[in-house]
Structures are given as structure tokens and as C-alpha cells.
Amino acid sequence: MRAVVTVIGKDAVGILAKVSTKCAEHNANVMEVTQSVLQELFAMIMLVDISKLSGDFASLADDLAALGDSMGLKIHTMHEDIFNCMHHI
């Protein structure tokens, strides 16, 4: 089982580190990351293995959203099955 985590906001030092740390606290393993900085806008997509979460998926999503709020970012976490259904033609 995997999840897609998107992060959007103003660029700052430590975004990747803080999001990765929050994932690790939930025992979610970061598998792939792509990120870009366009002028001052930071954009990142992470693919995260959630098969061994220490809690439930909602807790991970809520904690990442709260982290985003505290950093002035928008962090959205979506289960891969939902992501695939939304983007299936």
C-alpha cells in the first residue's frame, strides 16, 4: 500500500527533512521524491509506502496537514488507490 503526498508553498530550508521526519514517525517509508523550486514556489510529490504504518492512515494525513499549516505550506496526503481512480481515463 502506498500514498501520494503533495507539498506546495513558499520555499524554505528543511521542508523535505521535516516532511520525511513526520513520515518516519508514523513508520511510513519514503520511496520516491520529486521536487522543484520555481522562483520562490516549492512543489514536491512523494510516494510513500504505508504498508507498515504505526497508526491509521488518517492520523498520518492529519499530522502532515498540521505540519504544513505550521510551516505555511499545503500538504495533502492521498491513498494511492484513490489517486489512481481519480486519474484513470
C-alpha positions in Angstrom: 0.0 0.0 0.0 1.2 3.4 -0.9 0.2 7.1 -0.6 0.9 10.2 -2.6 2.0 13.2 -0.6 2.0 16.7 -2.3 3.6 19.8 -0.8 3.1 23.3 -2.1 4.2 26.6 -0.7 6.9 29.2 -0.4 10.4 27.6 -0.5 12.3 27.3 2.8 15.2 25.3 4.3 14.2 21.9 5.7 10.9 21.2 4.0 11.9 17.8 2.7 13.6 16.9 6.0 10.6 17.8 8.1 8.1 16.0 5.9 10.3 12.9 5.8 10.7 13.0 9.5 7.0 13.2 10.1 6.5 10.2 7.7 9.2 8.3 9.7 7.4 9.0 13.0 4.4 7.1 11.5 6.7 4.3 10.1 5.8 5.4 6.5 8.8 4.8 4.2 9.5 7.4 1.6 10.1 5.5 -1.7 10.4 8.3 -4.3 10.5 12.1 -4.3 10.4 14.7 -6.9 10.7 18.4 -6.1 11.0 21.7 -7.9 11.6 25.3 -6.9 10.1 27.8 -9.3 11.3 31.2 -8.3 10.1 31.1 -4.6 7.5 28.4 -5.1 8.3 25.0 -3.7 6.5 21.9 -5.1 7.1 18.3 -4.1 5.5 15.0 -4.7 6.4 11.9 -2.6 5.4 8.3 -3.0 5.3 6.7 0.5 5.0 3.1 1.5 2.2 2.9 4.1 2.0 -0.9 4.5 3.7 -0.8 7.9 2.1 2.3 9.4 2.3 2.5 13.2 -1.2 4.0 13.3 -4.0 4.6 10.8 -3.8 6.4 7.5 -6.0 9.3 8.7 -3.5 10.1 11.5 -0.6 10.3 9.1 -2.6 12.6 6.8 -3.8 14.8 9.6 -0.3 15.1 11.1 1.2 16.0 7.7 -1.5 18.6 7.1 -0.9 20.1 10.6 2.9 20.2 9.8 2.0 22.1 6.6 -0.1 24.6 8.5 2.7 25.2 10.9 5.2 25.8 8.1 2.8 27.9 5.8 2.5 25.0 3.3 -0.3 23.0 1.9 0.4 19.3 2.4 -2.2 16.8 1.0 -1.9 13.0 1.5 -3.9 10.7 -0.7 -4.1 6.9 -0.7 -2.7 5.6 -3.9 -5.9 3.7 -4.8 -7.9 7.0 -4.6 -5.2 8.8 -6.6 -5.3 6.1 -9.3 -9.1 6.1 -9.5 -9.2 9.9 -9.9 -6.6 9.9 -12.7 -7.8 6.8 -14.6 -9.2 7.5 -18.0 
